[in-house]
């Protein structure tokens, strides 16, 4: 199956889906440093820079995923909500869903989206003919040593699923299987800028990235749903 990522960042979604057996078809990202990272790891993928102008040049894919800007939604930002200048780019995400009609859509944002824009997201998806499921997922649910709560929305054409596409593991399941997702010895990641300008862009990129392990987990649930439908 193929995947296209909007607001791709350094490829958190792409890496997670790739680990689950998907092929990255295209990526849309405006940050120059992030584009270099994407080019290094996914040289075969088409890369474009402005989500406001892309459309016809994008191939249809099985999954469109992305974490649209959270600056107007997050409690650390302006809190004006999904109509803000940055978070308002959700409308371009929705536009491309309507134009490309993927089998699945995966959306990520700050957990505060639940009170600053979830109605718009779910309403727009419904207007486009998609049902949606969502939940707040923490990185620690898959074994990470930190919380990082984010809301994830999984959508698919209306009537094609009976809900419960994905289900958070019970504590027992998580304890028995978390090692499959999070490495025991994680490589160190120094996120202190220390006044060195050449490192600040790296800190920003890591801070904006999603946890690939969650993307992998979602991708595997989508694959399971496809197998069940074929059976």
Secondary structure, 3 states (H helix, E strand, C coil): CEEEEECCCCCHHHHHHHHCCCEEEEEECCCHHHHHHHHHHCCCCEEECCCCCCCCCCCCCCEEEECCCCCCCCCCCCCCCCCCCCHHHHHHHHHHHHHHCCCEEEEEEECCHHHHCHHHHHHHHHHCCEEEEEEEECHHHHCCCCCCCEEEEEEEECCCCCCCCCCCCCHHHHHHHHHHCCCCCCCCCCCCCCCCHHHHHHHHHHHHCCCHHHHHHHHHHHHHHHHHHHC
